[in-house]
Amino acid sequence: MNLQARIVQELRSSSLRDLAERIGMAPSAVRRIALGDLQSFPEIETLQRIAKALAIPVWLVIEMAGVDLELPTSPADSAAEARVRSERDARWHRLFQTMLDADPARLDALLDAEDGPAGGVR
């Protein structure tokens, strides 16, 4: 997911003004990120504020902004993102709880269905 998509996702559950206030940016600047209308690469301080407001690591925000830091992804990174999503949105919490409660055969069937022609979980 890139930075533009992540900001758009955040705007589904937060107003532009509220998100801008949490980040410490003008609403027009947040809007430009959401529209993909950036004239230059965001300053590191801006990316740090975005990371703090979204409760995600700054390295991830930097990668989302388009810089390949060549860092390995790990299950711990995915777990951290899942935790943040679960804390912010009850639907994500329910989804993760359903996965944790699922028996292995049901989980395998779900993953196999997603790997089909229209899927692509991995």
ABEGO torsion letter per residue (X at the ends): XBAAAAAAAAAAABBAAAAAAAAGBBAAAAAAAAAGBBABBBBAAAAAAAAAAAGBBAAAAAAAAGBBAGBBBBAAAAAAAAAAAAAABAAAAAAAAAAAABBAAAAAAAAAAAABAABGAX
